[in-house]
Amino acid sequence: MTDLAPRLWWIRRDLRLHDNPALLAASGGEDGHTGSHPVLAVFVLDDTLWDPAGTPRRDYLMTSLARLDAATSGHVLLVHGTPEHAIPALARSVGADEVHVAADYGPYGARRDEAVAQALGDDAALVRTGSPYAVAPGRVTKDDGEPYKVYTPFSRSWEKHGWRAPAPAPSASAGSTRPRWTSVA
């Protein structure tokens, strides 16, 4: 076991384990090999998103989180509250100096992430790695830098630009290439 403080992997939309860029970055991994840095997986049940969600969406989310928890041997921490309070408090309590997420480009997500980054202050960095989209918004634009308003020209430009391949699956070998999951008592 390592004496390193865990990094937080703040799970939002992307619940994948095997090719998740934010998780690989949190573990210190590269080239498809999960690093040996301990990672604490956390999902914040945020009332701003939870309250307006219908029963089918809530059920699907909880089922997906239960599967992720089982896949990590019961090491996904669920926290209820506002992210700008819950994430910095958790980071401080475990001594994490990095919080890893997939970038969020929606209006609420961008404001929320900025509030969390501000609340973390100098104690921890909010590290945005990857995106839940095939191509991050603003990456493919017209020659004048403006976004496309019609899909066909956008799709042609997107194809010329290309896109990142999925992050490679972690190495199948045992030992230090597997993430070490930590939980908060």
C-alpha positions in Angstrom: 0.0 0.0 0.0 1.2 3.5 -0.8 1.4 6.4 1.7 0.3 8.8 -1.0 -2.9 10.8 -0.3 -5.6 9.8 -2.8 -6.6 11.9 -5.7 -10.3 12.4 -6.2 -12.0 11.1 -9.3 -15.3 13.1 -9.4 -17.7 11.0 -11.4 -20.4 12.8 -13.3 -21.6 11.5 -16.7 -18.8 9.2 -17.6 -19.0 6.0 -15.5 -16.5 3.9 -17.5 -13.6 2.3 -15.8 -11.6 0.8 -18.7 -11.0 3.7 -21.0 -11.8 6.8 -18.9 -9.3 9.6 -19.4 -10.0 11.3 -16.1 -9.6 8.1 -14.1 -6.3 7.3 -15.9 -5.0 10.8 -15.2 -6.1 10.6 -11.6 -4.2 7.3 -11.1 -1.1 8.7 -12.8 -1.4 6.3 -15.7 -0.5 6.7 -19.3 -0.5 4.8 -22.5 -3.3 2.6 -21.3 -1.6 1.6 -18.1 -3.4 2.6 -14.9 -0.9 4.2 -12.5 -0.4 3.3 -8.9 -1.6 6.6 -7.4 -4.5 5.9 -5.0 -7.9 7.2 -6.3 -11.0 7.9 -4.4 -14.1 7.7 -6.6 -16.9 10.1 -5.6 -20.3 10.9 -7.0 -22.1 13.9 -5.7 -25.9 13.7 -5.5 -26.6 17.3 -6.4 -30.2 18.4 -5.8 -30.0 20.8 -8.7 -29.7 17.8 -11.1 -31.5 15.2 -8.9 -34.7 17.1 -8.1 -35.9 17.7 -11.7 -35.0 14.2 -12.9 -37.8 11.7 -13.3 -38.0 8.3 -11.7 -36.7 6.4 -14.8 -33.6 8.7 -14.9 -33.0 8.4 -11.2 -33.4 4.6 -11.3 -31.0 4.3 -14.2 -28.4 6.5 -12.4 -28.6 4.5 -9.2 -28.4 1.2 -11.0 -25.4 2.4 -13.0 -23.7 3.7 -9.8 -24.4 0.4 -8.1 -22.7 -1.5 -11.0 -19.7 0.9 -10.8 -19.5 0.4 -7.1 -19.6 -3.4 -7.5 -16.9 -3.2 -10.2 -14.6 -1.3 -7.8 -15.3 -3.7 -4.9 -17.5 -1.2 -3.1 -15.3 1.8 -3.3 -17.5 4.5 -4.9 -18.4 7.1 -2.3 -21.8 8.8 -2.7 -22.1 12.2 -1.2 -25.2 14.3 -1.0 -24.9 18.1 -1.3 -23.7 20.9 -3.5 -20.5 20.1 -5.3 -18.9 23.4 -4.4 -19.1 22.4 -0.7 -18.9 18.6 -0.9 -15.8 18.2 -3.2 -13.5 20.7 -1.4 -14.6 19.3 2.0 -13.8 15.7 0.9 -10.5 16.8 -0.7 -9.4 18.4 2.5 -10.5 15.5 4.7 -8.4 13.0 2.7 -5.6 15.4 1.8 -6.2 15.2 -1.9 -4.3 17.8 -3.9 -6.0 16.9 -7.2 -9.7 16.4 -8.3 -10.0 14.8 -11.7 -13.1 15.2 -13.9 -14.2 15.1 -17.5 -14.7 18.7 -18.7 -18.3 19.9 -18.7 -19.4 22.5 -21.3 -23.0 23.0 -20.3 -24.0 26.3 -18.7 -24.7 24.7 -15.3 -21.7 22.4 -15.4 -19.3 25.2 -16.4 -20.5 27.4 -13.5 -20.5 24.5 -11.1 -16.9 23.5 -12.0 -15.7 27.1 -11.7 -17.3 27.4 -8.2 -15.6 24.1 -7.2 -12.3 25.2 -8.5 -12.6 28.5 -6.6 -13.7 26.7 -3.4 -10.7 24.3 -3.7 -8.4 27.3 -3.8 -4.7 26.5 -3.4 -5.5 23.3 -1.5 -6.2 21.2 -4.6 -6.4 21.6 -8.4 -9.5 20.8 -10.5 -8.0 18.8 -13.4 -10.2 18.5 -16.5 -9.3 15.6 -18.7 -11.2 14.5 -21.7 -14.9 15.3 -22.4 -18.1 13.3 -22.4 -18.4 14.3 -26.1 -16.8 12.8 -29.2 -15.3 16.2 -29.9 -15.2 18.9 -27.3 -17.4 22.0 -28.1 -15.4 24.7 -29.8 -12.7 22.3 -31.2 -14.2 22.2 -34.7 -15.1 25.7 -36.0 -15.5 27.5 -39.3 -12.4 29.2 -40.8 -13.5 32.5 -39.1 -13.5 30.7 -35.7 -17.3 30.8 -35.4 -19.3 27.6 -34.6 -21.2 25.8 -37.3 -24.9 26.3 -37.4 -25.6 23.6 -40.1 -24.7 19.9 -39.4 -23.4 18.9 -42.9 -20.5 21.4 -43.1 -19.7 20.7 -39.4 -19.5 16.9 -40.0 -17.2 17.4 -43.0 -14.9 19.7 -41.0 -15.1 17.3 -38.0 -14.0 14.4 -40.3 -11.1 16.4 -41.6 -10.1 17.4 -38.1 -10.4 13.9 -36.7 -10.9 12.9 -33.1 -9.1 11.2 -30.3 -9.3 7.5 -30.1 -10.8 6.2 -26.8 -8.3 5.9 -24.0 -6.8 2.5 -24.1 -8.0 -0.1 -21.7 -5.8 -0.6 -18.6 -3.2 -3.3 -18.8 -4.6 -6.7 -17.9 -1.6 -7.5 -15.7 -2.0 -7.5 -12.0 -0.1 -5.5 -9.4 0.7 -1.8 -9.6 -1.1 -1.3 -12.9 -4.5 -1.6 -11.2 -6.0 1.4 -9.4 -6.0 1.4 -5.7 -9.3 2.4 -4.4 -9.6 4.2 -1.1 -12.6 5.0 0.9 -13.3 7.7 3.5 -14.2 6.4 7.0 
